[in-house]
Amino acid sequence: MTTRRPLVAANWKMNGRLASLRPLVAEIRAGVEGCRAEVALCVPFPYLGEVGSKLAGSAIELGAQNVSEHESGAFTGEVSAAMLRDYNCRFAVVGHSERRTLYGESDALVAAKFVHAIRSGLTAILCVGESLAERESGQTEEVVARQLDTVIKTAGVEQFSQAVVAYEPVWAIGTGRTATAEQAQEVHAFIRLRIARHDDDVADGLRIIYGGSVKGGNAKEIFAMADVDGGLIGGASLNGAEFVQICRAA
Ligand code: PGA
């Protein structure tokens, strides 16, 4: 079995201003020095340049929270993967549940973004996860399978060697209600199996990270599970000390 290096990625969402983010980056940079986990900051588009320059010479990677499915052209307001590469972005989040629910992104659109990100040399962080109603009606695996299968079918399973999957139960995002370590492990193992149906090696090497109310206090227990390879951190990534604690727990 492969040893997978854990990844802890911050998802700042549409929070902060330059004045507050500068000291946050400095605090995170100093705090995660020598960390075993790979650390990434997924920041709002306009701050990529500034945060990127503050990360120069550190091992922390830069990421974006979204990317267009198109290469270039008349797509007002969109940002291409090549543009993100110009800013030395390594990661792009695709299919976050906020994009799916608030901006109507379909499985097909998410798959197209995934393909485009990877083709341009980015590592896609593909988010999947069920809503509370779906979990309560026993549809968790069905929903996650549908979200994954569309991407596997569109992109081909080999592309997952340049991707990370983030399992983010929608009911746990920003709610303070995290999945238990066992609930996370169960779905992570399901995701790995689903990929293994197509390719064992890709499944074995794939990092599957958990997101949804991860905090300094619960990270260790969740990250200790066999198929949990780190986390995608929203709210807690806006607090330097707490985010560092989470990185150190991985
Ligand atoms: P949260 O968000 O950590 O604030 O729950 C996670 C995410 O949406 O990626």
Residues whose N, C-alpha, C, O or C-beta is under 5 A from the ligand:
A	BS01	PGA	N11 A172 I173 G174 T175 G211 G212 S213 V214 L232 I233 G234 G235 A236
